[in-house]
């Protein structure tokens, strides 16, 4: 197994069809055709989905044809999955501003990014990805609620470009939500936003862009892309909002087509610009949790979907002495200190989770420190050769620690820290930086103590 320098995994998307009910509306033609740059897109593509609170269903808002690409009916079930790396990249110079597809969540970040692209002269096409539908309307997140898709459409109307909604709920559930639940049941701590960007969001944008001959895609992430011939991802200027961690597994082929208009700005500057422009949603707050668990109750979410797979067990000390009964290992993550359900008179931390035995091991602070981690399916930046000394970030809000990274015989990367760190969790992203540039991203599969 070799580290990936290209998105070489085929998409496992089946062709999707137009549902009979408005609440099941999907977008056809969003998969990639067997020929690059398909001549048209399905007549079932919709401008947006608006939510009718009276009838409690979604209603389609038809979209006018994109210039040069009238909406035509596509042959049913005609799409074959293609590797992203096979998508032809048109040779387009940035100086001749071209068509660009931007992901729009209905929030102020993507709205300001879209406005800037319009100002720069791009022919902008807005796309909202419908990823999740919570059964309880009170638990809808800011980026998945019907009003957010409606706000995205309203911003597109304000700025004068077409908007589409692509339904990716089934794929999102299969490739993101189900592995999220499985991870917690096996003692790992997943980081779903990274895989979502790599496997769903960015590929969906690229495939839609291919259909309409758009050479570029864009998002409202706070990150930068540096270098044109050998592009690399870099931290955003606003370190508090930097989102390069969640984009770290994107390859150079993708980075060449990706535009990140907000990377040079702070959140405060972007919000002020949204207000000054009078954009819809400029006063919205931020979503702090996962889009499919907006209340932050991961244990509740996992338990609801895992059913009988949840097994009670014991919280024990390093000697195996039972301290308290627990209702499932999905309530715990490595490094956790609060909410352990025990009282031992001192601060203790979760240092090991044994999924087979249902045991959660706690120890005093300083015990179980991590000396090295194994990183699977690593994506290396162009020009990076291992071994390399870098700052390795093992969770989103982590400040990072210096480590030597080297390739293992099985194609993984072993990162050995200069000084042991308190905690690292299998399932989390590990991202290596050199001078704020991402040199490697992958998933932690093992820790050494």
N, C-alpha and C positions, 0 to 999 in steps of 0.2 A: 504493500500500500504506500503510495507516494503522497506528499503534501500537495494540496490543490493550488494551482495557479490559474485555474479556470473553473467556471461553473459547469462541471462535466456530468452532473447528475441529471438524468432525464426527468422531466416533469411527469408525474403519474396522474395526470388529469384525464378523466373521461370526458367525452363531449357532454355538454349540458343542454337541457331542453327547456322550452318555455312552459312554465307551470300553468295549470288550468285556472288557479285562483290567484287573485291579485296579491295575496299575502305571500305567495310562493314565487313571485317574479324573479327570473334570473336573466342573465345576459348571455345570449348566444353569440358565437363568433369571437369570444374572448380567448379561446385557445388558439394555438398557432397552427396555421394551415400547413399542408405538406410541401407547399411551395413558398419560398420566402416572399414577403410583401404581397399578401393576398390582395386581390383586386378590390374587394369590398368587405363590408361587415354586415352582419345579419340585420334584417328588418326588426328583429326583436330587441335590438339594443335600445335602451331607454335613456332619456335625458337625465332622469333622476327618479327616485322613488319617494313619493311624499306620503305621509301618514295621515289618514282620515280618522280623527279621534271619534267621530260619530259612528262610523261603521266598523272601526278598529281593524282596518285592512290597509295594505299599502297600495297606492295607485300609481300607475305609470304615467310619466310625463314625456311624451315623444320628443326626440331630439331632431332638429333639422340636420340635413346632410352636412358633413364636413366638406369643405371646399376640395373638389377633385375626387371625392369618395362618396358618391350617392349610396344610400343604404339599399342594399340588395339582399334578397333571400339567399342564405347559404345552404348548400346541400346538407340534409340532416346527417348527423353522425359522421361528418367528413373530415374531422380533425384528428391528426395523429400527434402524439406527444413528441416534441423535439427537445434535444439538449439546448439549453440557453446558449452554449458556446457556438452553436451552429447558426445563430441569428446573424444575418448579414449586417454589418455596420456601415452605413453610408459614409463616404468621405465628405464631411460637411465642415466648413470652416466656421468658427464661432463668429467671425466678422460678418458673415452673411446670415443673420439671425433666421432660425428655422422653426419648424413645428416642434413643439415640446409637450409632453404629457406630464402633468403634475398631479401627485396624490393630494387629495383634499379631504381633511377630516371634519371640516366645519369649524375648526378652532382657529385662533388668530394667527398661529405660526404659519400654517400652510396657506392661509389667506394672504398674509403679507408676502410670502414667497411668490405666490401667483401674481400679485400686483407688481412686484419688482420685475418679474419676467415679462409681463405686458409692457412695462416701461422700457425694457431693454429691446423691445421690438420682436420678441418671439411670437409666433402664432400658437397661443396657449390652448390646450385641451385639458379640461379638468376631469379627474377620475376619483370617485369615492369607492372604496372597497367595503362592501357589506360583509363583515366577518362573523358577527355574533348577534344572536337574538336571545335576550334573557327572558325566561318565562315569567318573571316578576317584573313588571314595568318599573317598579320602585327601585330596582337594582340595575337599571340600564346605565352603562357608563357614558361619559361625555362623548367618546368617539364612536359609539355604536348605536346611540339612540336615534330614533326617527328624526327628531328635531335637528340633529347634527348633519344628517344627510340633506335635510331641507336647507339648513344654513349654508352648506357648501354650494348648493345650487344657487342660492340667493347671491352669494359672493360672486359666483361665475356670471350671473346676470348683471350685477353691478359693474363688473370689469369687462363685460362684453365678449365672453367666449363660451363655447358649449361645454356642457357637463354631463358625465355619464356615471352610472352606478353599476359596478360589477359585483355579482353575487359570488362570494367565496366561502359561504358558511359551511358547506359540507367539507370542503378541503381543510378549512381552518379547524373544524372539529376533529377531523381524522388525523391531521399532521401536527397540530399544536395542542389542542385540549386533551385528547386521549393520552399522548405521551406525557403531558404535564401530570395527569392523575397517576399514571403508571410510575413516574419517577418518585413521587412522594410515597407511594406504597412500597418502594424498594429502598427507601432510605436516602434517596438523592434529593438535591434541591435544584429544580429546573430553572432555567433562565429563558422563558419562551419568546421574549421580544427579539432576541438575536435570530433564532431559527425562523421566526415569522417574517422578518425582513429578508432573510436569505432565500427562503423556500416559497413564500407566498406573495408578499407585498411587491418586492422589486421584480420578481419574474412576471407577475400579473401586469405590472406597468410596462415592462419590456415587450411582452407579447401583444398587448394592446397597441403600443407604439409601433410595432412592426406592421400591424394590420393597416395602420393609417400613414405609413411612411414617415414617422416622426423619428429623427435620429437621436433625440435626447429625452430623458425622463428627469423629473425633479421631485424632491420632497422638502418638507420644512424642518428637517433635522438640524440640530446645532452641531455641525461638524464641518470639516473643510476637506477639499481634495487639492493636493499640491502636486505640481508637475503635470505636463501634458503628454509627453512621450511615454513616460513611466509613472503613471499616476499612483499616488498613495493617499490613503485616508489619514487625516490628522485631527487632533483635538480641535473643538470649537474654541473661539476666543473666550466665550463665557464658560469658565471652568465649572461653575455650579450647574450649568445646563448641558454641558458637553455630552453628546450622544454617540460619539465614535465607538464606544464600547459595544453598542447594539448593532453597529454596521461593520464590525471588524472582520466578518467572514466573507464579505463581498470581494470578488476577485478584480483584477486589473481590467479585464474586458468590460465588466459592469461599471467600474469607476469611470472609464472613458466616456460612457454615455450618461452618467449621473451628474446632475447639477444640484448644489446645495446652497441656495441663495442666502441663508441666514448664518452661515458659519463664521462670519466676521463681526457679528453683532451680539450684544447682550439681550437678554429677555426684556429688560426694561426698555431698551431702544426699540425693539420690535413691537412691544405693546403700545408705546407712544406713537409709533408710525401707524398702527392699526386704528388708533383713535383719531389721529390727524386725517387719515384717509376716509374715516367714517364707515369702515368695513363692518358688515354684519358679524356679530359675535366678538367684537373688540373688547367687550367688558367681561367675557367669560373667564372663569377661573380655570385652574389646571387640573387635569386628571392625574392623581398620584399613584393609582393602583393599576393592575392589569385590566385590560378592557373587558375580559370575561369574568373578572372577580372584582367589580368596582367597589365593594364594601371592604375589601382587603381580608376577608375571612377565608383563607386558603383551606384550612382544615374542614370547614363546613362544606365548601365546594367539592373537595375531594371525597368526603364522606357521602355526599348526596349521589355522586356518580360511581363510587366504588362498591357501594352496597355491601354484600357479604364478604367482599375481599378484605374489608377492614377487620383487623384482629386486635384485641386488647393484649397488653403485655406488661412488662415491668420496667421501671426506672431503677437502675442499679449503680453502685459505685464501682471503682476500678477493680475491686476484689469480688464483684458479683453479689454483694450484699443488697438485698431488695430494700428499696427506699419508699416506693409508692407504686400503685397500680396506675396504668395509663390506658386510654381508650383507643390507641392506635399510633403507630410511629409517624403517621402523616401530620401529627401535631408538633413535630420536632424537626429542627435543622441543626447541623453541626455549628458549634459556636454559640448556640442559644443559651441565654442566661436567665431570662424572665419567663414566667408562665410554665415552669417545670412541674408545678404541683407538689413540691416537696419543701420541707423546712429543715435545713441542716445547720443553721446558725452561721453560715458563711457563704460567700459567693462561689457557686460551682457552675460549670459550663458543660454542654453536651460535647463529648469528644468522639463518640462512636455510636453508630446505629446499626444494630444487627437485625436485618429484616427477617431472616429465617427464624430466629428465636424470639423476635418481637421485643428485643431488649434495647433500651436507651441508656448508654453509659455516660455518667457525669463525673467530672473530676474538678479539683481545685484549679484556680487560675494559674496559668503557667504550665500546666500539664498538657500532654498531647499536642505540643506545638508541631507545626508542619515544616519539614525541611525541604521537601520537593513535591512536585505534582506531575502527573502524566496528562498530556493534552492530546486528545484524539482528533482526527480529521482536521489537521491544521491547515489554514490558508496562509501562505507566505506572501508578503508583498514582493513586487518585482525587484530583483537585484539583491535580495536578502540571502545570505549564505550562513548556514549554521556551522559551528556554534556562534552565538552572538550574546552579548551582555546587554540586558535591557531592563526596563522597569515593568514588572508583571502585575497587572491588575486582576484580581481573582473574584471581584464582585463589583457591582456598578458604583457604589459609594465608597469603594476602597481607594485609599491613596496610592496603592501600589508599593512594591518592594523590589529591590534589585535582585536579579537572578541571571544565572547562565542557562541558556537554552541550547539543547543539542538534539539531533535526530536519534531515534532508537531504531533497532533492526526491523521492527514491525511497522515503521512509517509514522509512528507517533512522535511527539516531542516531549522530552523530559526537561523540566525547569527546576534547577537547584538553586534555592535562595541563598544569598550571601549570609543572611541571618534568619533563623527560624521565625515563621510568622504564627500568629495565634490560631488562625483557622483558614481552611479552604474546604469547599464542598463539591464533591462529585456532582456533575449536572450543571454547574455554573460555567459561564464563559470565562476563559483566561485570555487576556489581551495584553500583548507586549508592545511597549512604546520605546522608541529611541528619539529623543528630542521632540516629543509630542507627536511623532509620526507612528502610525500603526505598522508594525513589522510582522505581526503574526496574530491570528485569532483562532480559537478552537474551543473545545469543550473538555473540562476536567473530568477524567474518568477514574483517577486514583490519587491517593495522597500518601506520602511517606512521613514517618514520625521519627 
